[in-house]
Amino acid sequence: MTTNDTFSYEAAKKRLEIIMKDLESGKIGIDDLEATLNEAKDLIQKSLKKLTETEKIIKNWEA
């Protein structure tokens, strides 16, 4: 999931769910918190981009 060509929305969603569970349970220590939050931010941005692109495709079909 490092490039847009291989990005998977479903895989990103699963990873974000794991990150949330780890944050809520306290499994992520302060030393790893910044890297984990940056990973989550990146996944969210890529997910939003994928959703926006998909929405544009659907709107073009409707036109």
Helices and strands as residue ranges (DSSP letters): G 4-6, H 9-25, H 30-62
